[in-house]
Amino acid sequence: MVVQSLYGPVQQDMARVEAILSGIRDVEYGPLARMLSQVMGAGGKRVRPALALLAGTFRDYDLELLVPLAASIEVLHTATLVHDDVIDVAATRRGRATANALFSNAPSVMLGDFMFAHAAELVARTGNVRVIRLFARTLMRMATGELDQDVSAFDASKRIGDYLQRIGGKTASLLGTACEGGAIVSGAPEPWVEGLRDYGFNLGMAFQIVDDILDFTGNEEVMGKPVGGDLREGTLTLPSLLLLEDDPSRRNPVRRLFNARRGRERLLEDAIAAIHAADVLDRSKAMAREFGDRAAHAIAELPDSEAHRTLLHLIDHVLDRES
């Protein structure tokens, strides 16, 4: 399949989303404007707003409604990253200084709050109560996923089911909402709305699993974070959970790392080496592919179109990405 660009038929319309995102920085209060420029200027592939537009192509493609929705999804996503960085005391994200590193924690929390409010204002422009409620429920689900990750740090008793539930809330729910919201706003029939929602959710699951694999295999300069960063923060992801499942004994390097009170850097190196030596990365890739297959199946009944083919192409893009 030949796709002219990553987002196919909506690629040019993404400029309208970008214009809204750029306009968010235009506030009168100077310190807030500088903070917004820092976090909104990072760019990125904008996959979430693109999904909202793509989902809207299957019925009434009304950009006056779809563009604010797509922008709201990206602002919500960025706001959650701002708060995550405060919680994690992160100095950089993707090689770029975080807001909390530049402006301290308290102003960064307020920055995130401002962005959440702005995202809510944008989604309200759709005038669609169902989409507004969906937006609110998604934010609650994402907050629950982040809370679960934080309170379970260095807890080696977590299982794969716990992990899947967490990433379903923290990551996949927003991609599902992007697709579902776009379909609702366009007036798509209910079976298509459900199919697009399931596509986005399963794509998000695959996306997060690949992200967690790259935490062990990615290039530090490209990723903008050190290898094994999740384990260093006490977060169990699929590769480490599979290693724990294969060997639940106290000798397991991951368990030893989590139980240690000192010498964690050396134990971290041991855990990373054990993950690379086992087959858990390949098994994690296989699970990501399963979610990719579910995403493709979810939209199998949608009409054949360039947008449909682009959505299928995005599955391969997510599974094959290296950063």
C-alpha positions as CSV (number, residue, x, y, z in Angstrom):
1,M,0.0,0.0,0.0
2,V,1.3,3.4,-0.9
3,V,0.4,6.2,1.5
4,Q,1.4,9.7,0.4
5,S,2.0,10.8,4.0
6,L,1.7,9.3,7.5
7,Y,-1.9,10.7,8.0
8,G,-3.1,10.3,4.4
9,P,-6.2,12.3,3.6
10,V,-6.1,14.5,6.7
11,Q,-2.4,15.4,6.5
12,Q,-3.1,18.9,5.2
13,D,-5.9,19.5,7.7
14,M,-3.5,18.8,10.5
15,A,-2.2,22.4,9.9
16,R,-5.4,23.7,11.3
17,V,-4.9,21.7,14.5
18,E,-1.4,22.9,14.7
19,A,-2.6,26.5,14.4
20,I,-4.9,26.1,17.4
21,L,-2.0,24.5,19.4
22,S,0.3,27.4,18.5
23,G,-2.4,29.9,19.5
24,I,-2.6,28.5,23.0
25,R,0.7,30.1,23.7
26,D,-0.7,33.6,22.9
27,V,-1.6,34.7,26.5
28,E,-1.0,38.1,28.0
29,Y,0.7,36.8,31.2
30,G,4.4,36.6,30.2
31,P,5.5,33.8,32.6
32,L,2.6,31.6,31.5
33,A,3.3,32.3,27.8
34,R,6.9,31.2,28.3
35,M,5.9,28.0,30.0
36,L,3.3,27.2,27.3
37,S,5.9,27.8,24.6
38,Q,8.2,25.3,26.3
39,V,5.7,22.5,26.5
40,M,3.7,23.1,23.4
41,G,6.8,23.8,21.2
42,A,8.1,20.2,21.5
43,G,6.1,19.2,18.5
44,G,5.8,15.4,18.0
45,K,3.9,13.3,15.5
46,R,0.5,14.4,16.8
47,V,-0.9,10.9,16.3
48,R,-3.8,11.5,18.7
49,P,-5.3,14.5,16.9
50,A,-4.7,12.8,13.6
51,L,-6.8,9.8,14.7
52,A,-9.6,12.1,15.6
53,L,-9.6,13.6,12.1
54,L,-9.3,10.2,10.4
55,A,-12.2,8.8,12.4
56,G,-14.3,11.8,11.3
57,T,-13.8,11.0,7.6
58,F,-16.3,8.1,7.5
59,R,-19.4,10.3,7.6
60,D,-19.7,14.1,7.9
61,Y,-16.2,15.5,7.8
62,D,-16.9,18.9,9.5
63,L,-13.6,20.5,10.3
64,E,-15.3,23.3,12.4
65,L,-16.1,20.6,14.9
66,L,-13.3,18.0,14.3
67,V,-10.4,20.4,14.6
68,P,-11.2,21.7,18.1
69,L,-11.8,18.1,19.2
70,A,-8.5,17.0,17.7
71,A,-6.7,19.9,19.4
72,S,-8.4,19.2,22.7
73,I,-7.0,15.6,22.7
74,E,-3.5,16.8,22.1
75,V,-3.7,19.5,24.8
76,L,-5.1,17.0,27.3
77,H,-2.3,14.6,26.4
78,T,0.4,17.3,26.9
79,A,-1.1,18.4,30.2
80,T,-0.9,14.9,31.6
81,L,2.8,14.8,30.6
82,V,3.4,18.0,32.5
83,H,1.9,16.6,35.6
84,D,3.7,13.2,35.1
85,D,7.0,15.0,34.9
86,V,6.3,16.8,38.2
87,I,5.4,13.5,39.9
88,D,8.5,11.7,38.5
89,V,10.8,14.7,39.1
90,A,11.9,14.3,35.5
91,A,14.5,16.7,34.2
92,T,14.0,15.9,30.5
93,R,11.4,14.4,28.1
94,R,12.5,13.3,24.7
95,G,15.8,15.2,25.2
96,R,14.0,18.5,26.0
97,A,14.0,20.2,29.4
98,T,10.7,19.6,31.3
99,A,8.6,22.5,32.7
100,N,9.3,21.5,36.2
101,A,13.1,21.5,35.6
102,L,12.9,25.0,34.2
103,F,10.1,26.6,36.3
104,S,9.9,24.4,39.5
105,N,7.1,22.1,40.5
106,A,4.4,24.4,41.8
107,P,4.1,26.6,38.7
108,S,4.3,23.4,36.6
109,V,1.3,22.0,38.4
110,M,-0.7,25.2,37.7
111,L,0.5,25.0,34.1
112,G,-1.0,21.6,33.8
113,D,-4.2,22.8,35.3
114,F,-4.4,25.6,32.9
115,M,-4.0,23.2,30.0
116,F,-6.6,20.8,31.3
117,A,-9.0,23.8,31.4
118,H,-8.1,24.8,27.9
119,A,-8.6,21.3,26.6
120,A,-12.1,21.2,28.2
121,E,-12.9,24.6,26.5
122,L,-11.8,23.2,23.2
123,V,-13.9,20.0,23.4
124,A,-16.9,22.1,24.5
125,R,-16.7,23.9,21.1
126,T,-18.1,20.7,19.6
127,G,-21.4,21.3,21.4
128,N,-21.8,17.6,21.7
129,V,-22.7,16.5,25.2
130,R,-21.8,12.9,24.6
131,V,-18.3,13.8,23.5
132,I,-17.8,16.2,26.5
133,R,-18.8,13.4,28.9
134,L,-16.5,11.0,27.0
135,F,-13.7,13.5,27.5
136,A,-14.3,13.8,31.2
137,R,-14.5,10.0,31.7
138,T,-11.3,9.6,29.8
139,L,-9.5,12.1,32.0
140,M,-10.7,10.3,35.1
141,R,-9.5,6.9,33.7
142,M,-6.1,8.4,32.8
143,A,-5.7,9.8,36.3
144,T,-6.5,6.4,37.8
145,G,-3.9,4.7,35.6
146,E,-1.2,7.2,36.6
147,L,-2.2,6.9,40.3
148,D,-1.9,3.1,40.1
149,Q,1.6,3.4,38.6
150,D,2.7,5.8,41.3
151,V,1.3,3.9,44.3
152,S,2.6,0.6,43.1
153,A,6.2,1.7,42.5
154,F,8.7,-1.1,43.4
155,D,5.8,-3.5,44.0
156,A,7.0,-6.8,42.6
157,S,3.6,-8.5,43.3
158,K,1.9,-6.9,40.3
159,R,0.8,-9.2,37.5
160,I,0.4,-8.8,33.7
161,G,-3.3,-8.3,34.1
162,D,-2.6,-5.3,36.4
163,Y,-0.2,-3.9,33.8
164,L,-2.7,-4.2,31.0
165,Q,-5.4,-2.5,33.0
166,R,-3.0,0.3,33.9
167,I,-1.8,1.0,30.3
168,G,-5.4,0.7,29.2
169,G,-6.3,3.7,31.3
170,K,-3.1,5.7,31.1
171,T,-2.4,5.4,27.4
172,A,-4.9,3.4,25.3
173,S,-8.0,5.1,26.6
174,L,-7.0,8.5,25.1
175,L,-6.4,7.0,21.6
176,G,-9.7,5.2,21.9
177,T,-11.4,8.5,22.8
178,A,-9.7,10.3,19.9
179,C,-11.2,7.8,17.5
180,E,-14.6,7.5,19.2
181,G,-14.9,11.3,19.5
182,G,-14.2,11.9,15.9
183,A,-16.7,9.3,14.8
184,I,-19.4,10.7,17.1
185,V,-18.9,14.3,16.0
186,S,-19.1,13.2,12.3
187,G,-22.4,11.4,12.9
188,A,-21.1,7.9,12.1
189,P,-23.5,5.0,12.8
190,E,-23.1,3.3,16.1
191,P,-21.3,0.2,14.9
192,W,-18.7,2.4,13.2
193,V,-18.3,4.4,16.4
194,E,-17.7,1.2,18.4
195,G,-15.3,-0.2,15.8
196,L,-13.2,3.0,15.7
197,R,-13.2,3.2,19.5
198,D,-11.9,-0.4,19.7
199,Y,-9.4,0.3,17.0
200,G,-8.0,3.3,18.9
201,F,-7.9,1.5,22.2
202,N,-6.1,-1.6,20.8
203,L,-3.7,0.7,18.8
204,G,-2.9,2.4,22.1
205,M,-2.2,-0.9,23.8
206,A,0.2,-1.8,21.1
207,F,1.8,1.6,21.2
208,Q,2.5,1.4,25.0
209,I,3.8,-2.1,24.8
210,V,6.2,-1.0,22.0
211,D,7.2,2.0,24.1
212,D,8.0,-0.3,27.0
213,I,10.1,-2.5,24.8
214,L,12.0,0.5,23.5
215,D,12.8,1.4,27.2
216,F,15.1,-1.6,27.0
217,T,16.2,-1.6,23.4
218,G,16.0,2.0,22.2
219,N,18.8,4.5,21.6
220,E,19.2,6.8,24.6
221,E,19.9,9.8,22.4
222,V,16.9,9.2,20.2
223,M,14.6,8.3,23.1
224,G,15.7,11.1,25.3
225,K,15.9,8.9,28.4
226,P,18.3,6.3,29.8
227,V,17.8,2.6,29.0
228,G,15.8,0.9,31.8
229,G,14.3,4.1,33.0
230,D,11.0,2.4,34.0
231,L,12.7,-0.1,36.2
232,R,14.9,2.6,37.7
233,E,11.6,4.4,38.7
234,G,10.2,1.1,40.1
235,T,7.6,0.6,37.3
236,L,7.0,-2.9,36.1
237,T,6.3,-3.1,32.3
238,L,5.6,-6.2,30.2
239,P,9.2,-7.4,29.6
240,S,10.0,-7.3,33.3
241,L,6.6,-8.8,34.3
242,L,7.2,-11.7,31.9
243,L,10.6,-12.3,33.5
244,L,9.0,-12.3,37.0
245,E,6.4,-14.7,35.7
246,D,9.0,-17.1,34.4
247,D,11.1,-17.0,37.6
248,P,9.1,-15.9,40.6
249,S,12.0,-16.7,43.0
250,R,13.9,-14.2,45.1
251,R,16.8,-14.7,42.8
252,N,15.0,-13.0,39.9
253,P,17.1,-9.8,39.1
254,V,14.0,-7.7,38.9
255,R,12.8,-8.8,42.3
256,R,16.3,-8.3,43.8
257,L,16.3,-4.8,42.4
258,F,12.9,-3.9,43.9
259,N,13.8,-5.4,47.3
260,A,17.2,-3.7,47.5
261,R,17.8,-0.7,49.7
262,R,21.2,0.1,48.2
263,G,23.4,-0.8,45.3
264,R,20.4,-0.4,42.9
265,E,22.5,0.8,39.9
266,R,24.4,-2.5,39.8
267,L,21.2,-4.5,40.3
268,L,19.5,-2.4,37.6
269,E,22.3,-3.4,35.1
270,D,21.7,-7.1,36.1
271,A,18.0,-6.8,35.5
272,I,18.4,-5.2,32.1
273,A,21.0,-7.8,31.1
274,A,18.6,-10.6,32.2
275,I,15.7,-9.1,30.2
276,H,18.0,-9.0,27.1
277,A,19.2,-12.6,27.7
278,A,15.7,-14.0,28.0
279,D,13.0,-14.2,25.3
280,V,10.7,-11.7,27.0
281,L,11.3,-8.9,24.5
282,D,10.2,-11.1,21.6
283,R,7.2,-12.3,23.6
284,S,6.3,-8.7,24.3
285,K,6.6,-7.8,20.6
286,A,4.2,-10.7,19.9
287,M,1.7,-9.3,22.3
288,A,1.9,-5.9,20.7
289,R,1.3,-7.5,17.4
290,E,-1.8,-9.2,18.8
291,F,-3.2,-5.9,19.9
292,G,-2.4,-4.5,16.4
293,D,-4.3,-7.4,14.9
294,R,-7.3,-6.6,17.1
295,A,-7.1,-3.0,16.0
296,A,-7.3,-4.0,12.3
297,H,-10.1,-6.4,13.0
298,A,-12.1,-3.7,14.8
299,I,-12.4,-1.6,11.6
300,A,-12.8,-4.5,9.1
301,E,-16.4,-3.6,8.4
302,L,-15.7,0.1,7.7
303,P,-15.9,1.3,4.1
304,D,-12.8,1.0,2.1
305,S,-11.2,4.4,1.7
306,E,-7.9,6.2,1.9
307,A,-8.6,6.9,5.6
308,H,-9.3,3.2,6.2
309,R,-6.0,2.3,4.5
310,T,-4.2,5.0,6.5
311,L,-5.5,3.6,9.8
312,L,-4.2,0.1,8.8
313,H,-0.9,1.6,7.8
314,L,-0.6,3.3,11.2
315,I,-0.8,-0.1,13.0
316,D,2.4,-1.1,11.2
317,H,4.0,2.3,11.9
318,V,3.3,1.9,15.6
319,L,4.6,-1.7,15.7
320,D,7.8,-0.9,13.7
321,R,8.7,2.4,15.3
322,E,12.1,2.9,16.9
323,S,11.4,5.9,19.0
